Amino acid sequence: MIQILVLLAFLFGGALAASIRLAPKPRVVEVSITAALWLLLFSMGFRIGNNPELVHSIGTIGLLGFASAVFTIAGSCIAVVLVSHFAPAVGSVRKIGTAAQKENGFSAASSGPADSEFVVGASYSVLARLKPPAILLSVVVAGFIAGIALPRLAFDPGLITEWTLNALLFLIGMQFRQSQVPLASMLRSPAVVALPLATAVGSMAAGLLLVPFFSLRVGKALALASGFGWYSLSGVLISNLGDPVLGSSAFLANMIRESLGLILIPVLGQTRVPTMAISVAGATSMDVSLPLIEQTLGPEAVPLSFISGAFLSALVPVLVPLFMKL
């Protein structure tokens, strides 16, 4: 519980700093987040490579990561279909998108994510969108190789990663506040909250299937499933909470989820429950996957997609450490 409070304190501390105009310009915050993220991912790879016991677990890490991605994608889609059966509005982009606009004052032309300039009337390259996760994966691999090449450290670099993580959350809080996402008003709309909530519940329920297949504790399986596609945070959180093997699996699982999501969005958007295309993207529906969602579902899907991703992103730093303590 103390760990969760510390993480939340840094997250909300960053938001507070931005609120009272103590934050640097958004571009500076973005560059700082990238630097902190690269350091954390390099450290995660280094800690695995520098530990012979963990090196021998690489096969398990990859298999667990892939299984988690497939299970959580399937679980989120099934949950959205079930919810839409009882609440048809959840399966309709037009109905729920209109509700989002009315509740939060969003419009397709004025949505707030960093990728918004690509949203309306722009071409979309799946390969181009896969470039950022590929770069981050290369940072992890570089750390892994460095860990193997260098002699085993006499100290645990966990303290360095812990404070880098705290700094990252502080910066993320700043960035989130600067994006001006109307959290208070979005939580007042049941229709808008239903989709990300179904995505979260479906992902976590499917994550429980990892328990019998990989002999995981229930808490660790839920923590692994609670990344919702945010690979750059969930893996680091879990590694820093004492399980670098599971953290590496979480990194891969959420990276695979994002990559598969980019492939599945155009397919799911043509089904009878098109909001599955937003659900499958998880937390990335507010940024990386947003342009493809807009092209697939239309401009009216932009508010819902952005809010769903923001909602899920806000859950990650709370649920992951909570479940890790179970």
C-alpha positions in Angstrom: 0.0 0.0 0.0 2.9 2.4 0.8 4.4 1.8 -2.6 1.1 2.6 -4.3 0.8 5.8 -2.3 4.3 6.8 -3.3 3.6 6.2 -7.0 0.4 8.2 -6.8 2.1 11.0 -4.9 4.6 11.5 -7.7 1.9 11.2 -10.4 -0.4 13.7 -8.8 2.6 15.9 -7.8 3.5 16.3 -11.4 -0.1 17.2 -12.2 -0.1 19.7 -9.4 3.1 21.3 -10.6 1.6 21.7 -14.1 -1.6 23.1 -12.6 0.3 25.9 -10.8 2.4 26.6 -13.8 5.7 25.2 -12.4 6.0 22.6 -15.2 8.3 23.3 -18.2 6.9 23.5 -21.7 5.2 20.4 -23.0 8.0 19.7 -25.5 10.6 19.7 -22.7 8.4 17.3 -20.6 8.0 15.0 -23.6 11.8 14.8 -24.1 12.4 14.3 -20.4 9.9 11.4 -20.4 11.7 9.8 -23.3 15.1 10.1 -21.6 13.7 8.6 -18.3 11.9 5.9 -20.1 15.0 4.9 -22.1 17.1 4.8 -18.9 14.5 2.6 -17.2 14.2 0.1 -20.1 17.9 -0.1 -20.5 18.2 -0.8 -16.8 15.5 -3.5 -17.0 17.4 -5.2 -19.8 20.7 -4.8 -18.0 19.3 -6.4 -14.8 18.2 -9.5 -16.8 21.4 -9.8 -18.7 23.6 -9.3 -15.6 21.8 -12.1 -13.8 22.6 -15.6 -15.1 19.5 -17.1 -13.5 17.3 -14.6 -15.4 19.1 -15.2 -18.7 18.0 -18.9 -18.5 14.4 -17.7 -18.2 14.3 -15.9 -21.6 12.2 -18.6 -23.2 9.6 -18.5 -20.4 9.5 -14.6 -20.6 8.7 -14.7 -24.3 6.1 -17.4 -24.1 4.4 -15.8 -21.1 4.4 -12.4 -22.8 2.8 -13.7 -26.0 0.2 -15.7 -24.1 -0.7 -12.8 -22.0 -1.2 -10.5 -25.0 -3.4 -13.0 -26.8 -5.5 -13.8 -23.7 -6.1 -10.1 -22.8 -7.0 -9.1 -26.3 -9.6 -11.9 -26.5 -10.9 -11.1 -23.0 -11.4 -7.4 -23.7 -13.3 -8.2 -26.9 -15.5 -10.8 -25.3 -16.3 -8.4 -22.4 -17.3 -5.6 -24.8 -19.5 -7.9 -26.8 -21.2 -9.1 -23.6 -21.7 -5.6 -22.3 -23.1 -4.4 -25.6 -25.6 -7.2 -25.5 -27.1 -5.7 -22.3 -26.3 -2.1 -23.1 -26.4 -1.7 -26.9 -25.1 1.9 -26.8 -21.7 0.5 -25.7 -21.4 -1.3 -29.0 -22.3 1.7 -31.1 -19.6 4.2 -31.9 -22.0 6.9 -32.9 -24.2 6.7 -29.8 -21.4 6.5 -27.3 -19.2 9.0 -29.2 -22.0 11.5 -29.2 -22.4 11.0 -25.4 -18.6 11.7 -25.0 -18.8 14.9 -26.9 -21.8 16.1 -25.0 -20.3 15.2 -21.6 -16.7 16.4 -22.3 -16.9 19.0 -25.0 -14.6 17.0 -27.3 -14.7 17.2 -31.1 -12.9 15.3 -33.8 -11.1 18.5 -34.7 -10.0 19.5 -31.2 -9.0 16.2 -29.5 -6.0 16.5 -27.3 -3.5 13.7 -28.0 -0.1 14.3 -29.4 -1.0 12.5 -32.6 -4.1 14.7 -33.2 -2.6 16.3 -36.3 -2.7 12.9 -38.0 -6.3 12.1 -37.1 -8.5 13.7 -39.7 -8.0 13.1 -43.4 -4.5 11.7 -43.1 -2.9 8.5 -44.4 -1.9 5.9 -41.8 1.1 3.6 -42.0 1.1 0.7 -39.7 4.8 0.2 -40.2 5.5 3.8 -39.2 3.5 3.3 -36.0 5.4 0.2 -35.1 8.7 2.1 -35.2 8.5 3.6 -31.7 8.0 0.3 -29.9 10.7 -1.2 -32.1 13.1 1.5 -30.8 12.2 0.9 -27.2 12.6 -2.9 -27.6 16.1 -2.2 -29.0 16.9 -0.2 -25.9 15.9 -3.2 -23.7 18.0 -5.5 -25.9 21.0 -3.1 -25.7 20.7 -3.2 -21.9 20.5 -7.0 -22.0 23.6 -7.3 -24.1 25.5 -4.9 -21.8 24.4 -6.9 -18.8 25.8 -10.1 -20.3 29.0 -8.4 -21.4 29.9 -6.7 -18.1 30.8 -8.5 -14.9 28.0 -9.0 -12.4 27.5 -5.9 -10.3 28.1 -6.0 -6.6 25.0 -3.9 -5.9 21.4 -4.0 -7.0 20.7 -1.1 -9.4 17.1 -1.2 -8.2 17.6 2.0 -6.2 18.5 3.9 -9.4 15.5 2.5 -11.3 13.2 3.3 -8.4 14.0 7.0 -8.4 14.0 7.1 -12.2 10.6 5.6 -12.1 9.4 8.2 -9.6 10.7 10.9 -11.8 9.0 9.4 -14.8 5.6 9.3 -13.1 6.1 12.9 -12.0 6.7 13.9 -15.6 3.7 11.8 -16.8 1.5 13.6 -14.3 2.7 16.9 -15.8 2.0 15.7 -19.3 -1.4 14.4 -18.4 -2.4 17.7 -16.8 -1.0 19.7 -19.8 -3.2 17.6 -22.1 -6.3 19.0 -20.3 -8.2 15.7 -20.3 -11.4 16.4 -18.4 -11.3 13.4 -16.0 -14.0 14.7 -13.7 -16.6 15.2 -16.4 -15.8 12.0 -18.2 -16.4 10.0 -15.0 -19.9 11.4 -14.9 -21.0 9.6 -18.1 -21.8 5.9 -17.6 -21.9 5.4 -21.3 -18.3 6.7 -21.8 -16.9 4.8 -18.8 -18.5 1.5 -19.7 -16.2 0.7 -22.7 -12.8 1.1 -20.9 -14.3 -0.5 -17.8 -15.3 -3.5 -19.9 -11.9 -3.6 -21.5 -10.2 -3.6 -18.1 -12.4 -6.3 -16.6 -12.2 -8.5 -19.6 -8.4 -8.2 -19.8 -8.0 -9.0 -16.1 -10.4 -11.9 -16.2 -8.6 -13.4 -19.2 -5.3 -12.9 -17.4 -6.5 -15.3 -14.8 -6.1 -18.1 -17.5 -2.3 -17.6 -17.0 -2.5 -19.0 -13.5 -2.9 -22.7 -14.4 -0.8 -22.5 -17.6 2.2 -20.8 -16.1 1.8 -21.6 -12.4 1.5 -17.9 -11.5 0.0 -16.5 -8.4 -3.4 -14.8 -9.0 -2.0 -11.4 -8.0 0.9 -11.7 -10.5 -1.4 -12.8 -13.3 -3.7 -9.8 -12.7 -0.7 -7.4 -12.5 0.5 -8.8 -15.9 -2.9 -8.3 -17.4 -3.3 -4.8 -16.0 -0.8 -3.1 -18.3 -3.6 -2.6 -20.9 -1.0 -2.1 -23.7 1.1 0.5 -21.8 4.3 -1.5 -22.2 6.6 1.4 -21.3 5.3 1.6 -17.7 3.8 -1.7 -16.7 7.0 -3.7 -17.3 9.1 -1.3 -15.4 6.7 -1.1 -12.5 6.6 -4.9 -12.1 10.4 -5.2 -12.4 10.9 -2.5 -9.8 8.5 -4.3 -7.5 10.9 -7.3 -7.3 10.1 -9.5 -10.3 12.2 -8.7 -13.3 11.2 -11.9 -15.1 7.5 -11.0 -14.9 8.3 -7.4 -15.7 10.1 -8.4 -18.9 7.1 -10.5 -19.8 4.8 -7.6 -19.1 6.9 -5.4 -21.4 6.6 -7.9 -24.2 3.0 -8.7 -23.6 1.9 -5.1 -23.8 4.1 -4.4 -26.8 2.6 -7.4 -28.6 -0.9 -6.3 -27.6 -0.2 -2.9 -29.2 1.2 -4.5 -32.4 -1.6 -7.0 -32.8 -4.1 -4.2 -32.1 -2.8 -2.2 -35.1 -3.6 -5.3 -37.2 -6.9 -6.1 -35.7 -8.5 -2.6 -35.5 -9.5 -2.4 -39.2 -11.0 -5.9 -38.9 -12.9 -5.5 -35.7 -14.2 -2.1 -36.8 -16.2 -3.8 -39.5 -18.0 -6.2 -37.1 -21.4 -5.8 -35.5 -19.7 -4.4 -32.3 -17.2 -1.9 -33.8 -16.2 -0.6 -30.4 -14.1 -3.7 -30.1 -11.6 -1.9 -32.3 -11.1 0.7 -29.5 -11.1 -1.9 -26.8 -8.4 -4.0 -28.4 -6.1 -1.0 -28.4 -6.3 -0.6 -24.7 -4.4 2.4 -23.3 -2.9 3.2 -26.7 -6.3 4.2 -28.0 -5.5 7.7 -26.8 -2.4 8.1 -28.9 -0.6 5.5 -31.0 -3.7 3.7 -32.2 -6.0 6.8 -32.4 -5.3 7.7 -36.1 -6.1 4.1 -37.3 -9.2 4.1 -35.1 -10.3 7.4 -36.6 -9.8 6.1 -40.2 -11.6 2.8 -39.4 -14.6 4.1 -37.3 -14.8 7.7 -38.4 -14.3 11.1 -36.6 -17.1 10.4 -34.2 -15.0 7.7 -32.5 -12.2 10.1 -31.6 -13.6 11.4 -28.2 -14.5 7.9 -27.1 -11.2 6.5 -28.2 -9.2 9.2 -26.4 -11.2 9.0 -23.2 -11.0 5.2 -23.1 -7.2 5.3 -23.4 -6.9 8.0 -20.8 -9.1 6.0 -18.4 -7.1 2.8 -18.8 -3.8 4.7 -18.5 -4.9 6.1 -15.2 -5.6 2.6 -13.9 -2.2 1.1 -14.7 -0.1 2.7 -11.9 -2.8 1.9 -9.4 -3.7 -1.7 -10.3 -0.3 -3.1 -11.2 1.4 -2.5 -7.8 -1.9 -3.3 -6.0 -2.1 -6.8 -7.6 1.6 -7.4 -7.1 1.1 -7.1 -3.4 -1.6 -9.8 -3.4 
